[in-house]
Amino acid sequence: MKVTSKLFYILLLGFSLVAPVIIYPIFLMKILCFSLFAAAFNLLLGYTGLLSFGHAAFLGGAGYICGYFIRDLGFSPEVGLLAGTSFAAILGLIMGSLAIRRQGIYFAMITMALAQMIYFIFLQAKFTGGEDGMQGIPRGVFLGLIDLSNDLNMYYVFLLFTVLAMLLIARVVSSPFGKVLFAIKENEPRAISLGYQVNRFKLLAFVLSGTLAGLAGSLQALMMGFETLSDSHWSMSGLVILMTLVGGVGTLIGPIVGAVVITVLEHKVGDIGVGLYNLTNVEWFRSLGESVTIVTGLIFVVCVMLFRKGIVGEILAKIK
């Protein structure tokens, strides 16, 4: 099974390297962003058992800080990425320190409340542009060598960060630290009785999850050239939960599959860009307006009824 898994990941990486030849790079980078975002969230929900409704704060907040450092302060893109990711780590430490004092639905509601506070701060802050968003974030030159204004260069830098982040997640969940997180998820009182300081482990998991989500947000802001309030809204937290559930909670590849499914649903088939680069990128999923909640609700119901463990979870269960 392990050999098969390694072969699958190698093939997936190989496809990712050649994908820009046949698929629009911007669309691929959007998938990478949400894949990393969902994988970071899954580290908290799937391996620690903590349901956060506030992860949008890390995605949007890091994007704003990254854009501010690059556009307003004139720093290079690598400094902007570091600043955005560091902001998410600090925010994760603050939010996690407050949230881990409660469990279950109370934990989820605290994270949501804190995230909405961050949302309104960005709404009022002058440097964010308010409802108009932060526009004109330059991509610049990465490490003084790679011109990120070229979409292909940007894609491969994005892919590099995503692969490194996924390797980090894989290493964490297979380490003794990851085993303790799994023990906390399965039976927290027993973990406490064994002498583990579970709040410290949960806080570390929360900070790591928020940091990786912030990396996704920073990369997205750099790639798109703008940042909007929609990335900080609670609905984005709901979207990443949906991606994780559809793909498979507690699996490494599940969040990626869920991100692909949801992202593809947001676009017309012709807009994905198979063999084309002059694309309109019209999103029919979001063009439904308020009715989009009906569609996402139906997806969630179908997933729960037919794929209770998610797409990848059901496949792995049948293989075993």
SEROZA-68678 format. One record per residue (C-alpha): residue number from 0; residue in one letter; x, y, z. Coordinates in nm, 2 decimals. Layout:
<pts>
+-----+---------+--------+--------+--------+
| num | residuo |      X |      Y |      Z |
+-----+---------+--------+--------+--------+
| NUM |       A |      X |      Y |      Z |
...
+-----+---------+--------+--------+--------+
</pts>
This chain:
<pts>
+-----+---------+--------+--------+--------+
| num | residuo |      X |      Y |      Z |
+-----+---------+--------+--------+--------+
|   0 |       M |   0.00 |   0.00 |   0.00 |
|   1 |       K |   0.28 |   0.24 |   0.08 |
|   2 |       V |   0.45 |   0.17 |  -0.25 |
|   3 |       T |   0.13 |   0.24 |  -0.43 |
|   4 |       S |   0.08 |   0.56 |  -0.24 |
|   5 |       K |   0.43 |   0.68 |  -0.32 |
|   6 |       L |   0.38 |   0.60 |  -0.69 |
|   7 |       F |   0.05 |   0.79 |  -0.69 |
|   8 |       Y |   0.21 |   1.10 |  -0.54 |
|   9 |       I |   0.50 |   1.08 |  -0.79 |
|  10 |       L |   0.25 |   1.06 |  -1.08 |
|  11 |       L |   0.05 |   1.35 |  -0.93 |
|  12 |       L |   0.37 |   1.56 |  -0.90 |
|  13 |       G |   0.46 |   1.47 |  -1.26 |
|  14 |       F |   0.12 |   1.58 |  -1.38 |
|  15 |       S |   0.15 |   1.90 |  -1.19 |
|  16 |       L |   0.48 |   1.98 |  -1.36 |
|  17 |       V |   0.33 |   1.95 |  -1.71 |
|  18 |       A |  -0.02 |   2.07 |  -1.64 |
|  19 |       P |   0.04 |   2.43 |  -1.74 |
|  20 |       V |   0.09 |   2.31 |  -2.10 |
|  21 |       I |  -0.28 |   2.21 |  -2.13 |
|  22 |       I |  -0.45 |   2.40 |  -1.84 |
|  23 |       Y |  -0.47 |   2.77 |  -1.77 |
|  24 |       P |  -0.19 |   2.84 |  -1.51 |
|  25 |       I |  -0.41 |   3.09 |  -1.31 |
|  26 |       F |  -0.68 |   2.82 |  -1.27 |
|  27 |       L |  -0.41 |   2.57 |  -1.16 |
|  28 |       M |  -0.28 |   2.81 |  -0.90 |
|  29 |       K |  -0.63 |   2.86 |  -0.77 |
|  30 |       I |  -0.65 |   2.49 |  -0.72 |
|  31 |       L |  -0.31 |   2.49 |  -0.55 |
|  32 |       C |  -0.42 |   2.77 |  -0.32 |
|  33 |       F |  -0.74 |   2.59 |  -0.20 |
|  34 |       S |  -0.56 |   2.26 |  -0.18 |
|  35 |       L |  -0.30 |   2.40 |   0.06 |
|  36 |       F |  -0.58 |   2.59 |   0.25 |
|  37 |       A |  -0.79 |   2.27 |   0.28 |
|  38 |       A |  -0.48 |   2.06 |   0.38 |
|  39 |       A |  -0.40 |   2.31 |   0.65 |
|  40 |       F |  -0.75 |   2.30 |   0.78 |
|  41 |       N |  -0.75 |   1.92 |   0.77 |
|  42 |       L |  -0.45 |   1.91 |   0.99 |
|  43 |       L |  -0.67 |   2.07 |   1.26 |
|  44 |       L |  -1.00 |   1.89 |   1.19 |
|  45 |       G |  -0.89 |   1.56 |   1.05 |
|  46 |       Y |  -0.59 |   1.49 |   1.28 |
|  47 |       T |  -0.67 |   1.69 |   1.60 |
|  48 |       G |  -1.05 |   1.68 |   1.59 |
|  49 |       L |  -1.09 |   2.06 |   1.62 |
|  50 |       L |  -1.35 |   2.23 |   1.40 |
|  51 |       S |  -1.26 |   2.59 |   1.33 |
|  52 |       F |  -1.49 |   2.83 |   1.17 |
|  53 |       G |  -1.23 |   3.10 |   1.16 |
|  54 |       H |  -0.97 |   2.99 |   0.91 |
|  55 |       A |  -1.07 |   3.26 |   0.67 |
|  56 |       A |  -0.90 |   3.51 |   0.90 |
|  57 |       F |  -0.56 |   3.34 |   0.82 |
|  58 |       L |  -0.62 |   3.32 |   0.45 |
|  59 |       G |  -0.74 |   3.68 |   0.41 |
|  60 |       G |  -0.53 |   3.84 |   0.68 |
|  61 |       A |  -0.21 |   3.70 |   0.54 |
|  62 |       G |  -0.31 |   3.81 |   0.19 |
|  63 |       Y |  -0.36 |   4.17 |   0.31 |
|  64 |       I |  -0.03 |   4.18 |   0.51 |
|  65 |       C |   0.16 |   4.03 |   0.21 |
|  66 |       G |   0.01 |   4.28 |  -0.02 |
|  67 |       Y |   0.08 |   4.57 |   0.22 |
|  68 |       F |   0.45 |   4.48 |   0.25 |
|  69 |       I |   0.50 |   4.44 |  -0.13 |
|  70 |       R |   0.28 |   4.72 |  -0.26 |
|  71 |       D |   0.29 |   4.99 |   0.01 |
|  72 |       L |   0.63 |   4.92 |   0.18 |
|  73 |       G |   0.81 |   4.82 |  -0.14 |
|  74 |       F |   0.95 |   4.49 |  -0.02 |
|  75 |       S |   1.04 |   4.19 |  -0.24 |
|  76 |       P |   0.78 |   3.91 |  -0.29 |
|  77 |       E |   0.97 |   3.67 |  -0.06 |
|  78 |       V |   0.96 |   3.92 |   0.22 |
|  79 |       G |   0.59 |   3.98 |   0.16 |
|  80 |       L |   0.53 |   3.60 |   0.17 |
|  81 |       L |   0.73 |   3.58 |   0.49 |
|  82 |       A |   0.54 |   3.87 |   0.65 |
|  83 |       G |   0.20 |   3.73 |   0.56 |
|  84 |       T |   0.28 |   3.39 |   0.68 |
|  85 |       S |   0.43 |   3.53 |   1.00 |
|  86 |       F |   0.12 |   3.73 |   1.06 |
|  87 |       A |  -0.10 |   3.42 |   1.03 |
|  88 |       A |   0.13 |   3.24 |   1.28 |
|  89 |       I |   0.10 |   3.52 |   1.53 |
|  90 |       L |  -0.28 |   3.54 |   1.47 |
|  91 |       G |  -0.30 |   3.17 |   1.51 |
|  92 |       L |  -0.12 |   3.19 |   1.85 |
|  93 |       I |  -0.36 |   3.46 |   1.97 |
|  94 |       M |  -0.68 |   3.29 |   1.85 |
|  95 |       G |  -0.57 |   2.95 |   1.95 |
|  96 |       S |  -0.48 |   3.06 |   2.30 |
|  97 |       L |  -0.83 |   3.18 |   2.35 |
|  98 |       A |  -1.02 |   2.91 |   2.16 |
|  99 |       I |  -0.86 |   2.59 |   2.30 |
| 100 |       R |  -1.00 |   2.67 |   2.64 |
| 101 |       R |  -1.33 |   2.54 |   2.51 |
| 102 |       Q |  -1.44 |   2.22 |   2.32 |
| 103 |       G |  -1.68 |   2.12 |   2.05 |
| 104 |       I |  -1.93 |   2.38 |   1.93 |
| 105 |       Y |  -1.80 |   2.64 |   2.17 |
| 106 |       F |  -1.46 |   2.61 |   2.02 |
| 107 |       A |  -1.60 |   2.65 |   1.67 |
| 108 |       M |  -1.81 |   2.96 |   1.77 |
| 109 |       I |  -1.51 |   3.13 |   1.94 |
| 110 |       T |  -1.30 |   3.09 |   1.63 |
| 111 |       M |  -1.58 |   3.22 |   1.42 |
| 112 |       A |  -1.63 |   3.52 |   1.65 |
| 113 |       L |  -1.26 |   3.61 |   1.65 |
| 114 |       A |  -1.24 |   3.57 |   1.27 |
| 115 |       Q |  -1.53 |   3.81 |   1.23 |
| 116 |       M |  -1.36 |   4.06 |   1.45 |
| 117 |       I |  -1.06 |   4.04 |   1.21 |
| 118 |       Y |  -1.29 |   4.08 |   0.92 |
| 119 |       F |  -1.44 |   4.40 |   1.05 |
| 120 |       I |  -1.09 |   4.53 |   1.13 |
| 121 |       F |  -0.99 |   4.48 |   0.77 |
| 122 |       L |  -1.31 |   4.64 |   0.66 |
| 123 |       Q |  -1.23 |   4.96 |   0.84 |
| 124 |       A |  -0.85 |   4.97 |   0.79 |
| 125 |       K |  -0.74 |   5.22 |   0.53 |
| 126 |       F |  -0.46 |   5.02 |   0.38 |
| 127 |       T |  -0.70 |   4.73 |   0.28 |
| 128 |       G |  -0.92 |   4.95 |   0.06 |
| 129 |       G |  -1.23 |   4.85 |   0.25 |
| 130 |       E |  -1.50 |   4.70 |   0.03 |
| 131 |       D |  -1.30 |   4.78 |  -0.28 |
| 132 |       G |  -1.02 |   4.55 |  -0.17 |
| 133 |       M |  -0.65 |   4.59 |  -0.20 |
| 134 |       Q |  -0.56 |   4.64 |  -0.57 |
| 135 |       G |  -0.24 |   4.65 |  -0.76 |
| 136 |       I |  -0.02 |   4.41 |  -0.57 |
| 137 |       P |   0.29 |   4.36 |  -0.79 |
| 138 |       R |   0.44 |   4.02 |  -0.83 |
| 139 |       G |   0.80 |   4.14 |  -0.86 |
| 140 |       V |   1.10 |   3.92 |  -0.89 |
| 141 |       F |   1.14 |   3.63 |  -0.65 |
| 142 |       L |   1.48 |   3.61 |  -0.49 |
| 143 |       G |   1.60 |   3.86 |  -0.74 |
| 144 |       L |   1.61 |   3.58 |  -1.01 |
| 145 |       I |   1.26 |   3.47 |  -1.11 |
| 146 |       D |   1.03 |   3.71 |  -1.28 |
| 147 |       L |   0.69 |   3.63 |  -1.13 |
| 148 |       S |   0.50 |   3.85 |  -1.39 |
| 149 |       N |   0.53 |   3.54 |  -1.61 |
| 150 |       D |   0.24 |   3.31 |  -1.52 |
| 151 |       L |   0.44 |   2.99 |  -1.57 |
| 152 |       N |   0.72 |   3.12 |  -1.34 |
| 153 |       M |   0.46 |   3.21 |  -1.08 |
| 154 |       Y |   0.30 |   2.87 |  -1.11 |
| 155 |       Y |   0.61 |   2.68 |  -1.05 |
| 156 |       V |   0.70 |   2.89 |  -0.75 |
| 157 |       F |   0.35 |   2.83 |  -0.62 |
| 158 |       L |   0.38 |   2.46 |  -0.68 |
| 159 |       L |   0.72 |   2.45 |  -0.50 |
| 160 |       F |   0.57 |   2.61 |  -0.19 |
| 161 |       T |   0.26 |   2.38 |  -0.20 |
| 162 |       V |   0.47 |   2.06 |  -0.23 |
| 163 |       L |   0.70 |   2.17 |   0.06 |
| 164 |       A |   0.39 |   2.25 |   0.27 |
| 165 |       M |   0.23 |   1.91 |   0.19 |
| 166 |       L |   0.56 |   1.73 |   0.27 |
| 167 |       L |   0.56 |   1.91 |   0.61 |
| 168 |       I |   0.21 |   1.81 |   0.68 |
| 169 |       A |   0.29 |   1.45 |   0.59 |
| 170 |       R |   0.59 |   1.45 |   0.82 |
| 171 |       V |   0.39 |   1.60 |   1.10 |
| 172 |       V |   0.11 |   1.35 |   1.09 |
| 173 |       S |   0.35 |   1.06 |   1.08 |
| 174 |       S |   0.56 |   1.19 |   1.36 |
| 175 |       P |   0.52 |   1.12 |   1.74 |
| 176 |       F |   0.36 |   1.46 |   1.76 |
| 177 |       G |   0.10 |   1.36 |   1.50 |
| 178 |       K |   0.03 |   1.04 |   1.69 |
| 179 |       V |  -0.05 |   1.25 |   2.00 |
| 180 |       L |  -0.28 |   1.47 |   1.80 |
| 181 |       F |  -0.46 |   1.16 |   1.68 |
| 182 |       A |  -0.49 |   1.03 |   2.03 |
| 183 |       I |  -0.64 |   1.37 |   2.14 |
| 184 |       K |  -0.89 |   1.34 |   1.86 |
| 185 |       E |  -0.99 |   0.99 |   1.95 |
| 186 |       N |  -1.00 |   1.01 |   2.33 |
| 187 |       E |  -0.88 |   1.34 |   2.49 |
| 188 |       P |  -0.95 |   1.23 |   2.86 |
| 189 |       R |  -0.73 |   0.92 |   2.80 |
| 190 |       A |  -0.45 |   1.14 |   2.65 |
| 191 |       I |  -0.47 |   1.36 |   2.96 |
| 192 |       S |  -0.45 |   1.06 |   3.19 |
| 193 |       L |  -0.13 |   0.95 |   3.01 |
| 194 |       G |   0.03 |   1.27 |   3.11 |
| 195 |       Y |   0.01 |   1.47 |   2.79 |
| 196 |       Q |  -0.05 |   1.84 |   2.82 |
| 197 |       V |  -0.32 |   1.84 |   2.55 |
| 198 |       N |  -0.38 |   2.21 |   2.54 |
| 199 |       R |  -0.02 |   2.27 |   2.43 |
| 200 |       F |  -0.05 |   2.01 |   2.15 |
| 201 |       K |  -0.38 |   2.16 |   2.04 |
| 202 |       L |  -0.23 |   2.51 |   2.04 |
| 203 |       L |   0.07 |   2.39 |   1.84 |
| 204 |       A |  -0.16 |   2.22 |   1.59 |
| 205 |       F |  -0.37 |   2.54 |   1.56 |
| 206 |       V |  -0.07 |   2.76 |   1.50 |
| 207 |       L |   0.07 |   2.53 |   1.24 |
| 208 |       S |  -0.26 |   2.50 |   1.06 |
| 209 |       G |  -0.31 |   2.88 |   1.07 |
| 210 |       T |   0.05 |   2.94 |   0.94 |
| 211 |       L |   0.00 |   2.71 |   0.64 |
| 212 |       A |  -0.34 |   2.87 |   0.57 |
| 213 |       G |  -0.16 |   3.20 |   0.58 |
| 214 |       L |   0.10 |   3.08 |   0.33 |
| 215 |       A |  -0.19 |   2.99 |   0.10 |
| 216 |       G |  -0.34 |   3.34 |   0.14 |
| 217 |       S |  -0.01 |   3.51 |   0.08 |
| 218 |       L |   0.06 |   3.31 |  -0.23 |
| 219 |       Q |  -0.29 |   3.38 |  -0.36 |
| 220 |       A |  -0.26 |   3.76 |  -0.31 |
| 221 |       L |   0.07 |   3.76 |  -0.49 |
| 222 |       M |  -0.06 |   3.55 |  -0.77 |
| 223 |       M |  -0.39 |   3.74 |  -0.82 |
| 224 |       G |  -0.25 |   4.09 |  -0.76 |
| 225 |       F |  -0.53 |   4.19 |  -0.53 |
| 226 |       E |  -0.69 |   4.09 |  -0.20 |
| 227 |       T |  -1.06 |   4.12 |  -0.11 |
| 228 |       L |  -1.28 |   4.09 |   0.20 |
| 229 |       S |  -1.44 |   3.77 |   0.07 |
| 230 |       D |  -1.13 |   3.58 |   0.17 |
| 231 |       S |  -1.17 |   3.69 |   0.53 |
| 232 |       H |  -1.55 |   3.63 |   0.55 |
| 233 |       W |  -1.69 |   3.34 |   0.75 |
| 234 |       S |  -1.83 |   3.19 |   0.43 |
| 235 |       M |  -1.48 |   3.11 |   0.32 |
| 236 |       S |  -1.43 |   2.92 |   0.64 |
| 237 |       G |  -1.75 |   2.73 |   0.54 |
| 238 |       L |  -1.61 |   2.66 |   0.20 |
| 239 |       V |  -1.29 |   2.51 |   0.32 |
| 240 |       I |  -1.49 |   2.28 |   0.56 |
| 241 |       L |  -1.69 |   2.17 |   0.25 |
| 242 |       M |  -1.38 |   2.10 |   0.06 |
| 243 |       T |  -1.23 |   1.89 |   0.34 |
| 244 |       L |  -1.56 |   1.69 |   0.39 |
| 245 |       V |  -1.61 |   1.63 |   0.02 |
| 246 |       G |  -1.25 |   1.51 |  -0.03 |
| 247 |       G |  -1.21 |   1.31 |   0.30 |
| 248 |       V |  -1.13 |   1.42 |   0.65 |
| 249 |       G |  -0.82 |   1.28 |   0.80 |
| 250 |       T |  -0.66 |   1.18 |   0.47 |
| 251 |       L |  -0.36 |   1.35 |   0.31 |
| 252 |       I |  -0.49 |   1.36 |  -0.05 |
| 253 |       G |  -0.86 |   1.42 |   0.05 |
| 254 |       P |  -0.84 |   1.80 |   0.09 |
| 255 |       I |  -0.67 |   1.82 |  -0.25 |
| 256 |       V |  -0.95 |   1.62 |  -0.42 |
| 257 |       G |  -1.21 |   1.83 |  -0.24 |
| 258 |       A |  -1.04 |   2.15 |  -0.35 |
| 259 |       V |  -1.03 |   2.03 |  -0.71 |
| 260 |       V |  -1.40 |   1.94 |  -0.71 |
| 261 |       I |  -1.52 |   2.26 |  -0.56 |
| 262 |       T |  -1.29 |   2.48 |  -0.77 |
| 263 |       V |  -1.40 |   2.31 |  -1.10 |
| 264 |       L |  -1.76 |   2.36 |  -1.00 |
| 265 |       E |  -1.69 |   2.73 |  -0.98 |
| 266 |       H |  -1.59 |   2.75 |  -1.35 |
| 267 |       K |  -1.74 |   2.67 |  -1.68 |
| 268 |       V |  -1.57 |   2.38 |  -1.85 |
| 269 |       G |  -1.43 |   2.61 |  -2.13 |
| 270 |       D |  -1.29 |   2.84 |  -1.87 |
| 271 |       I |  -1.06 |   2.57 |  -1.73 |
| 272 |       G |  -0.84 |   2.63 |  -2.04 |
| 273 |       V |  -0.76 |   2.29 |  -2.19 |
| 274 |       G |  -0.52 |   2.39 |  -2.46 |
| 275 |       L |  -0.62 |   2.75 |  -2.44 |
| 276 |       Y |  -0.49 |   3.07 |  -2.28 |
| 277 |       N |  -0.74 |   3.33 |  -2.40 |
| 278 |       L |  -1.00 |   3.25 |  -2.14 |
| 279 |       T |  -1.28 |   3.45 |  -1.99 |
| 280 |       N |  -1.27 |   3.29 |  -1.64 |
| 281 |       V |  -1.64 |   3.33 |  -1.58 |
| 282 |       E |  -1.76 |   3.17 |  -1.26 |
| 283 |       W |  -2.10 |   3.02 |  -1.30 |
| 284 |       F |  -2.11 |   2.88 |  -0.95 |
| 285 |       R |  -2.08 |   3.22 |  -0.78 |
| 286 |       S |  -2.29 |   3.38 |  -1.05 |
| 287 |       L |  -2.59 |   3.21 |  -0.88 |
| 288 |       G |  -2.58 |   3.48 |  -0.62 |
| 289 |       E |  -2.77 |   3.39 |  -0.30 |
| 290 |       S |  -2.89 |   3.07 |  -0.46 |
| 291 |       V |  -2.53 |   2.93 |  -0.44 |
| 292 |       T |  -2.61 |   2.82 |  -0.08 |
| 293 |       I |  -2.87 |   2.58 |  -0.23 |
| 294 |       V |  -2.60 |   2.42 |  -0.46 |
| 295 |       T |  -2.34 |   2.39 |  -0.18 |
| 296 |       G |  -2.61 |   2.25 |   0.05 |
| 297 |       L |  -2.70 |   1.98 |  -0.21 |
| 298 |       I |  -2.33 |   1.89 |  -0.25 |
| 299 |       F |  -2.30 |   1.86 |   0.12 |
| 300 |       V |  -2.61 |   1.64 |   0.15 |
| 301 |       V |  -2.50 |   1.41 |  -0.14 |
| 302 |       C |  -2.15 |   1.38 |   0.01 |
| 303 |       V |  -2.29 |   1.29 |   0.36 |
| 304 |       M |  -2.54 |   1.04 |   0.21 |
| 305 |       L |  -2.32 |   0.87 |  -0.05 |
| 306 |       F |  -1.96 |   0.94 |   0.07 |
| 307 |       R |  -1.98 |   0.97 |   0.45 |
| 308 |       K |  -1.60 |   0.94 |   0.47 |
| 309 |       G |  -1.55 |   1.17 |   0.17 |
| 310 |       I |  -1.44 |   1.07 |  -0.18 |
| 311 |       V |  -1.09 |   0.96 |  -0.09 |
| 312 |       G |  -1.20 |   0.81 |   0.25 |
| 313 |       E |  -1.46 |   0.58 |   0.07 |
| 314 |       I |  -1.20 |   0.47 |  -0.19 |
| 315 |       L |  -0.94 |   0.39 |   0.08 |
| 316 |       A |  -1.21 |   0.20 |   0.28 |
| 317 |       K |  -1.29 |  -0.02 |  -0.02 |
| 318 |       I |  -0.93 |  -0.08 |  -0.10 |
| 319 |       K |  -0.87 |  -0.20 |   0.26 |
+-----+---------+--------+--------+--------+
</pts>
